[in-house]
Amino acid sequence: MSDTLALVEALIAQPSVTPDDRHCQRMLSERLNPMGFECEFMVSGPAGAEVTNLWALRRAKRPDAPVLVFAGHTDVVPPGPREHWDSDPFVPTHREGRLYGRGASDMKTSLAAMVVATQQFLQAHPTPTSAWRICSPPTKKAQRSMARWWCARPCKRAASGWTGASWASPPR
């Protein structure tokens, strides 16, 4: 089994229905820490509806280096009645060469691919000239909010070496 498939299956197995992350971000941080990423969990949202966001940064040697940013959310919408599914939505299932499960097409597979591609790149190029940031909020809405928050704080960006890399989705 590929590293990407193993990670995405582990993520799908977590019933991370909005806004409960169910440890998906912790699983990502456990993969990123050994690659030299500084992982920070930030709590945001109104009282009683707080969500945790993962910010991971791998610094470059130069403080003014550009930053490559990957962003993706870990939540899924409620799966609805179980009888509407051919298999349990939180049990990764393979049928006819396809992977089924909640988050298989949005966004857990993409997050797994980002993390494993980062790992493979850093193994081949251990001292890249750019810094790397991976942000994983639990929801799509939080992903947009984090993008706006990050872009609105030049002193925070400067302190981390962020120099204007674009987001996967533009802030609205």
N, C-alpha and C positions, 0 to 999 in steps of 0.2 A: 504494500500500500504506500502511496506517495505521502510525503510530509504534509502537503496541502490537504489531501483527502482526509488524513488522520485528524488534522486540526479542525477542518470544517465539520466532520462528523462529531467531534467532541463539542463544538459550539452548537450544532443543531440539537444535540441531546439535552441542552439546557433550555428549559421552558422560560425564556427571557421575554415574557409578555410585558409590553409597555406598562409601567416604567421599571419593572423589576429586572435587573441585569442578570441575576442568577449566576454570578461569578464569571461571566464571559470575559469581562475586562481583566479580571485577575488572571485568567488563563492566558490572555494576550500578553500581559505584563511578565508572566513567568517565562514566556518565550523571548521577550525583548530584553529583559535584564541581562542575560548572559552575553548579549550582543553589544553591551555597553550603553544601553538606553537607561536614562534616568526616568523612572516612571512615577508619576504623581497622580493621585486620585483627588479630584476636586468635586465638592458637593455644591450643587446649585439648585435653584428653583424655590418656589414659595414654601413657607412652613407647612409641613404635613404632606407635601408633594415633592420632596427633594429627590434628585437623581444624582448619581455618581458619574463623573466623567473621567476618562483616562487620558492623560497627557504624557506622551513619551518623547524624550528628546535624546538624540545622540549628537553630542557636540562635535564640531570640526576643530582642527588645530588652530585655525584662524578665527578670531571672533567676528570678522566681517564676511565670513563665507556665506554663500547663499544657502537656503534651507529648502530641502525637498519635503513636501508635506503630503501625507496620505490621510484621508479621513473616511470614516465609515461608522455606522451605528450598529449596536448590538441587539436592539429590540426587534420584536416581531409583533404583529397584530394578533389579537386573540384568534385561535384556530377555528372557532365555531364548534358546532356539534361533531363529536367523534365519528358518528355514523356517516358523515359527509366525506370522510377520508377513506382511501383504500388501505391505509396503514396509519399507525400512530404518528401524528405530526412531529413528535419529539423523539422518534426513533429513526435515525438515518436509514433509509431503505433504498436499495438498488433494484430497479426494474428496467429491463430492455436497454441497459447501458446508461440510464439516467439516475441521478440522485434525487430522492424525494425526502422532504422534511421541512418544517417551518424554518425559513431563513436560507434555504438552499439556493434561491435565486436572488434574494435581497435580504440581507447584505452580508450574511455570514461567510458565504463562499468568497466574496470579494475581499473581506478582511483577512481570511486565511491566506489567500493568494498574495495579498500585500505583505503580510508578515513573513511568509516563507520566501517570497522573492527578495525581500530585504535581507533575510538571513543568507540566502545563496549569493547575493551580490556582495555582501560584506565578507563572506568567506573568500570570494575571489579577489576582492579589492578591500583589504582590511583598513586602509587609511584613505578613504575618499576625501575629496577636497570640499565637499558640501556637508552641512549638518543635515540631520534627518529628524523629522517630527512625525509621529503618528498620533492622531487624536481619535478617540473612540467614545463618543457620547452614547448614552443608551437609546436615544431616540433621534429620528430625522429632525424634529423641531429643535432639539438641543444641539444637533450638529450645526444647523443654521445659526442658532444663538451664539455658539462658541466661535464661529467664524466672525460674526459681527463683533463679539467681545474682543477677540484677538486683534482684529484689524483696527479697532478703535483705541488701542493702547500702545502707542509708539514706544514708550519707555520699557514696557514689558517685552516688546518685540526686540528692541535693541539689546536688552540684557541677555536675551537668549540667542542672539545672532540672527534673528529673522530679518531678511532683507527684501521681502516682497514676493516670495514664491506664491503662486496662485493656489486656491483651494479647489478641491474636486468639484464643488458646487459653489457658484458665486453667492455671497450673502444677499439676502433679499431685504 
